[in-house]
Amino acid sequence: MTKFRTLDDLGDVTGKVALVRVDLNLPMQDGAVTDDTRIRAALPTINELADKGAKVLLLAHFGRPKGARNSEQSLSMVVGAVSTVLGREVMFCPEIAGPVVAQTVGILRPGDVAILENTRFWPGEEKNDPELAKAIAANGDFYVNDAFSAAHRAHATTEGLAHLLPAYAGRSMQAELEALEKALGNPERPVAAVVGGAKVSSKLDVLTHLVSQVDHLIIGGGMANTFLAAKGVDVGKSLCEHELAGTVTEILAAADKSGCTVHLPYDVVVSKEFTANPPSLRTCNVHEVAADEMILDIGPAATEALADVLKTCRTLVWNGPLGAFELPPFDKATVALAKTAAALTREGSLISVAGGGDTVSALNHAAVAGDFSYVSTAGGAFLEWMEGRELPGVAVLELA
């Protein structure tokens, strides 16, 4: 496994200033934080550094202010929520570099925590401007990146700082990297990947990369319709990218060459309306979909067969739901397969790693997110990792 410096490699940090990149891009409603999952993810790192006597300065972005100050996207709005979750008083500093930050550092005692302003208020952040990175680094003694979700961006606070200060992976980043290494870096075989979601076009690179990495590729969601159509199945009114038939044929040929079995549904749940519990609901063989029907979930026989596939595997990577899971009863296949994966994980026969926004929602809906080996809340970074891309914020932490 690639080696990273972690908090275990830190010496005495009493009174030292830790610049810690975290993810505080939190969902808000009426000025209040509605989900504190990302704060909780950063908790172990912040508390460990504070308990060891460091002065902890938190760097984060919030929204897309495009390099200009905007009171509605100020991180001052999350200070209360962070303070509540940490169980510590948290100071706010309206700058990210310069004398105001130096002044804040002077006021902080060892073990104190402060949040600096939204890094994206400065145009140099997203441009990875070396001058901005130098100005930020001037107030710190070492750098910790605990925001895997922003690691696919080469920004001043995700990549630039790591070149200027001793750089370490925080506990959340470390857990993510270790889980991903087990899932695709050096996995126990056989490996299965579940890839769902609406469109093949949004996950082309993922599918192309995975067929050379996994033993079983399970395709669900709208993208399964595109695969079925490419194989000559009439999918009726289903969501389908017919123009990608050639690309799908290439992916299937590459899978064949790599010895990867691609699993497509052979029975499906169809309806004439895209609504919850529609009267026209029925289950049929994929070759029996009528011209005015749409496929909205994988059928029970195919779901059971997929469960049997998972029972033969040691590792599972999951991204995307199998059907239109937000509408009952089209959540059945996703829930059933997620429950199978969770049970296999609990009994110790499967390492299960899942990620991406819809995936987290689907696993929470199935009430099994806590049973998976690891659930990543990172969207774009998780997908880019599944595409086999190097993530700049991770690469810069690697030990040569």
SVG drawing of the C-alpha trace seen along z (x, -y; Angstrom):
<svg xmlns="http://www.w3.org/2000/svg" viewBox="-54 -42 65 60">
<polyline fill="none" stroke="black" stroke-width="0.4" points="0.0,0.0 1.1,-3.6 2.5,-5.1 1.2,-8.4 2.2,-10.4 -0.5,-10.3 -1.1,-11.9 0.9,-9.0 4.0,-10.6 3.6,-13.9 6.0,-14.7 5.2,-17.2 2.7,-19.7 2.1,-21.8 1.6,-25.4 2.2,-24.6 -0.3,-25.8 -2.0,-23.1 -3.6,-24.2 -6.3,-21.5 -8.3,-21.2 -11.7,-19.9 -15.0,-19.6 -17.5,-22.1 -19.5,-22.4 -22.7,-21.7 -26.3,-21.6 -28.1,-24.6 -31.8,-25.7 -32.8,-29.1 -29.3,-29.8 -29.1,-26.5 -27.0,-23.3 -29.4,-20.5 -26.8,-17.6 -23.6,-17.6 -22.2,-14.3 -19.1,-16.1 -18.4,-17.9 -18.5,-14.5 -16.1,-13.1 -13.5,-15.7 -14.1,-15.3 -11.3,-12.7 -8.6,-14.8 -9.6,-18.1 -10.0,-16.6 -6.7,-14.7 -4.7,-17.7 -6.4,-20.0 -6.0,-17.4 -2.2,-17.3 -2.0,-21.0 -1.9,-22.3 -3.7,-25.5 -6.1,-24.2 -7.0,-26.5 -9.7,-24.9 -9.6,-25.6 -12.7,-24.9 -14.8,-26.1 -18.5,-26.6 -20.5,-26.7 -19.2,-28.3 -18.7,-32.0 -16.3,-32.3 -13.6,-34.2 -15.6,-37.0 -16.9,-37.6 -20.5,-36.9 -22.2,-37.0 -24.5,-34.1 -21.5,-31.8 -19.5,-32.9 -18.2,-30.1 -19.2,-32.2 -22.6,-30.5 -21.3,-27.1 -19.3,-28.0 -22.2,-27.3 -22.8,-23.8 -19.1,-23.0 -18.8,-24.1 -21.8,-22.0 -20.5,-18.8 -16.9,-19.4 -18.1,-20.3 -15.5,-23.1 -15.7,-26.8 -14.7,-27.7 -13.4,-31.1 -14.0,-32.6 -11.5,-34.5 -12.7,-36.5 -9.4,-36.0 -7.3,-33.0 -3.9,-34.7 -2.1,-37.8 -2.0,-39.8 -5.6,-39.1 -4.8,-35.3 -1.5,-36.0 -3.5,-38.0 -6.0,-35.1 -3.1,-32.6 -1.8,-35.0 -5.1,-34.9 -5.6,-31.1 -4.3,-29.0 -2.8,-25.5 -5.8,-23.2 -8.1,-26.0 -9.8,-25.8 -10.7,-28.5 -12.4,-28.4 -10.9,-30.6 -13.2,-32.2 -14.4,-30.4 -11.2,-29.7 -13.1,-30.2 -13.6,-33.9 -10.0,-34.3 -9.6,-33.7 -6.2,-32.2 -7.7,-29.2 -9.2,-27.4 -6.3,-28.5 -3.9,-26.9 -2.0,-30.2 1.5,-29.6 1.5,-33.1 -1.8,-32.5 -0.6,-29.1 2.6,-30.8 0.6,-33.5 -1.6,-30.9 1.4,-28.6 3.1,-31.6 0.8,-31.3 1.1,-27.5 3.7,-25.0 2.3,-21.9 -0.6,-20.9 -3.2,-18.2 -5.6,-17.2 -8.8,-15.6 -11.0,-16.4 -11.0,-13.5 -14.1,-14.9 -12.1,-17.8 -8.9,-15.8 -9.8,-15.6 -9.2,-19.3 -5.7,-20.8 -6.5,-24.0 -4.2,-26.1 -5.6,-24.5 -5.9,-20.9 -2.6,-20.6 -0.5,-23.8 0.0,-23.9 1.3,-20.3 4.4,-21.5 5.2,-24.2 4.7,-22.6 5.1,-19.1 1.9,-17.4 -0.1,-14.6 -3.4,-12.7 -6.0,-13.3 -7.9,-10.4 -10.9,-10.7 -8.6,-10.9 -6.6,-8.0 -9.7,-5.8 -10.9,-6.6 -7.5,-5.8 -7.2,-2.6 -10.8,-1.5 -10.2,-2.4 -6.9,-0.4 -8.8,2.6 -11.6,2.1 -9.6,1.6 -6.0,1.0 -5.1,4.4 -8.4,6.2 -9.3,9.7 -10.7,11.5 -13.3,12.1 -14.3,8.5 -17.8,7.3 -18.7,3.7 -22.3,2.5 -22.7,-0.6 -26.1,-2.1 -27.6,-5.5 -29.4,-7.1 -26.9,-7.5 -24.0,-5.5 -22.5,-8.8 -21.8,-10.1 -20.0,-6.9 -18.3,-5.9 -14.8,-6.2 -15.8,-4.3 -17.2,-1.4 -14.2,-1.3 -11.8,-1.2 -13.7,1.3 -14.0,4.0 -10.2,4.4 -10.2,4.4 -13.2,6.5 -14.4,10.0 -18.2,9.1 -19.7,5.9 -23.4,5.5 -25.1,2.8 -28.4,1.3 -30.5,-1.9 -31.1,-3.6 -27.7,-2.6 -28.8,1.1 -31.4,0.1 -28.7,-1.3 -26.7,2.0 -29.8,4.1 -30.7,1.9 -27.2,2.3 -27.7,6.1 -30.9,5.8 -33.5,5.8 -36.5,3.5 -36.7,1.3 -39.9,-0.5 -40.2,-4.0 -37.4,-3.4 -34.7,-6.0 -32.0,-4.9 -29.0,-6.4 -29.4,-4.6 -26.6,-6.6 -24.1,-4.9 -24.7,-1.4 -21.3,-1.3 -19.5,-2.4 -21.4,0.2 -20.4,2.9 -16.7,1.8 -17.1,2.0 -18.6,5.5 -15.8,6.6 -13.2,5.3 -14.9,7.0 -14.9,10.3 -11.2,9.9 -10.4,9.2 -12.5,12.1 -15.0,9.8 -18.6,11.0 -21.1,8.2 -24.5,8.9 -27.6,7.4 -31.2,8.0 -33.2,10.7 -36.5,9.8 -37.5,6.2 -40.3,4.2 -42.1,2.0 -44.8,-0.6 -46.5,-3.0 -46.2,-5.9 -43.3,-7.2 -45.1,-7.6 -45.1,-5.8 -47.1,-2.5 -48.6,-2.9 -51.6,-0.8 -49.8,0.4 -47.0,2.0 -45.9,5.5 -42.8,7.7 -41.8,9.3 -38.9,10.9 -36.7,8.2 -37.8,9.4 -41.5,8.7 -41.4,4.9 -44.2,3.3 -43.6,0.2 -45.5,-2.1 -43.7,-0.7 -40.6,-1.8 -38.2,0.3 -37.9,-1.2 -36.2,1.6 -34.5,5.0 -36.9,7.9 -36.9,10.3 -35.4,13.3 -32.4,11.2 -32.0,9.6 -31.8,13.1 -29.2,14.2 -27.1,11.1 -27.3,11.9 -25.8,15.3 -23.0,13.6 -22.2,11.5 -22.0,14.6 -19.1,15.8 -17.2,12.5 -14.8,11.2 -14.9,7.5 -17.6,5.2 -17.5,1.6 -20.9,-0.1 -21.9,-3.3 -25.5,-4.1 -28.9,-2.6 -30.3,0.3 -33.7,-1.3 -35.7,-4.5 -35.3,-3.9 -36.8,-7.3 -40.2,-5.9 -41.8,-2.9 -41.8,0.0 -38.9,-0.7 -36.5,-0.6 -37.0,3.1 -33.9,4.4 -31.6,1.8 -32.8,2.5 -32.7,6.3 -29.1,6.4 -27.9,3.8 -29.3,6.0 -27.5,9.0 -24.2,7.1 -24.7,5.8 -25.3,9.3 -22.2,10.8 -20.2,7.9 -21.4,8.5 -20.5,12.1 -17.0,11.2 -17.1,12.8 -17.2,9.5 -15.4,6.1 -18.0,3.6 -17.1,0.0 -19.8,-2.3 -19.7,-6.0 -21.5,-8.8 -24.5,-10.9 -27.3,-8.7 -25.6,-5.6 -25.4,-7.0 -29.1,-8.0 -30.0,-4.5 -28.0,-2.7 -29.6,-4.9 -33.0,-4.2 -32.2,-0.5 -31.0,-1.1 -27.7,0.7 -25.1,-2.1 -23.7,-1.3 -23.1,2.3 -21.0,1.6 -17.2,1.7 -16.9,-1.8 -19.3,-4.4 -17.7,-7.4 -19.6,-10.7 -17.3,-12.0 -19.1,-12.4 -16.7,-13.6 -13.6,-12.4 -15.0,-8.9 -16.1,-8.7 -12.7,-9.9 -11.0,-7.3 -13.3,-4.6 -12.1,-5.9 -8.6,-5.1 -7.5,-8.7 -4.8,-10.2 -6.3,-12.6 -4.0,-15.7 -4.8,-16.2 -3.9,-12.5 -0.9,-12.2 0.8,-15.1 0.6,-13.3 2.3,-10.2 5.8,-9.4 8.4,-9.2"/>
</svg>
